[in-house]
Amino acid sequence: ITAIFSQEKVDIAHTLTGIDDLSVIVREDQLDEDKVARIKEQIGSYFEGLIEEGGSFSIQHGIGRLVVAGKGLREYEDAYMDVGGTLKNANVSIRFVDEGPQKRCIIYGINDSDGEKAVNAVYDNHIRR
C-alpha cells in the first residue's frame, strides 16, 4: 500500500490499523482527481479478491489531526479520557484515536472544521488552567 502512495508522490501522514481495516491519512493538497482515481484503481486491483468478498474501499475528506504530546504524558494515566472529554464538551467530533504503546503522544482524528475549536479547548482546559 505504501508503495502505491509513494509511486504517486503522495506522502503518508499517518496510518491506522484494526483487525480488519487499514486507514491511510494523507494531505488533501497532494491529491487531485486523477491521482485519487489511480490510487483507488491500484489498491482495488491489489485487494481485488477481498473487496469482492464484502470488503470495501472508501475515501474520506476533511479529516484533521490533533496531537497531544509532552513531558509527563506517559505518567498521566487518564490523559486519553480527559482530553477526549474536553473535546466532547467542546462539541468536537472524534473520528479516531491513536495512542502508541510508548504513550509518547495521543493522536485524535477530528473534522478539519473543528481544528481551531479543538486546539483552544485542549489548551484552555489542560495548559492554561
N, C-alpha and C positions, 0 to 999 in steps of 0.2 A: 504494500500500500504506500509506504513512504517513497518508494522509487517512482511511483506514478506521479505524486506531487512534485518530487524533485525534477523529474523529466519535464514537467510543465512550468518549472521555475516558480513554484508556489511554496513558500516557507510554511512549515507546520509550526503553529504557535503552541499547541497543546494537544495531547491525546488522552482519551479516557477509554477504559475497557470495562466490560462487565462479563458476566458468564456467557452471554450470547450476543454481545454487541460491541461495536467499536465506534467511537466518535473521534473525528479529526477536526480540530479547530484551526482555521486559517484566517488571515486578514482579508476582508472583502475587497480592499483596494488592489489586491493582487489577482483578482478574478475578473473575467469578462464572460459573456455568454458562450463564446467559443471554447474557452478553457474549461468551463463548467461542463459543457457537453462532452468534451474529450475525456475529462477525468471520470465523469459518470459512465461513459462507454467503456473505458478501460477497467474500472472497478467492477462494472456489471459483467464483463467477459471473464474477469478473474474469478469472480464468485458465481458464475453462471448457474451451476447446479444448486447452490444454496438459495439463491434468490428465487429460482423456480419452485423450490420446495417450501415456500411460505416465508422466506426471509424478505427483507426489504432494504431499500436504499433511499435515503432522502437527504435533501439539502435544506438547512435552516439558516435563515439570515437574521442579523441583528442581535447576535449573542456577544456580550462583553464579559470581561473577567474582572473580578475584584480580588486582589491578592492581599492576604493578611499575613504579615511576617514580622519577626522581630525577636530580640533577646527575651528569653523567658517564656516564649510561646510553648516550648516543649513541656515546661512545668505547669503551664496553665491548663489544667485538666478540662475545664468546661469552655474553653475558647470557641470550639466549633459550635456549641449550642448557644453560647452568649452572643456571638456575632450573628449567628443565624436568627436569633430572637430579635436583635436590633434591626436586622434587615426586614424581618416580617413586620415589626411595629412601624417601620417606615414605608410599608406597602411596596417593598421591592420584591419582585417575583424571583425566586431562586430556581434556576433551571437545572443546575448540578452543583455538587460539592466534591472537591478532591483534596484529600489530606494524605500526604505520603506517610509511610511508616516511620520516618525520622521526625515527623512533626515539626519541620522547619518552616512550613507555611501552609495556609489553608486557602484554596482557590474556590471562589464562588462564581459559578456561571450565572450571569444576570442578563436581563434585556439591556441592550445598548442605551436605550432611552432612560433607564434608571441609574446610569452611571454616576452622575453628579449627586443625586439624592442618596445613593448608597455610600459614597465616599464621605459625604457630610454626616450622615447618620452614624457611621462607624467612628469617625473622628470625634464627633460630639459626645458619644456615649463611652468611648474607650480610651481616648487620648486626652481630650480637653477636661474631663471630669475633675 
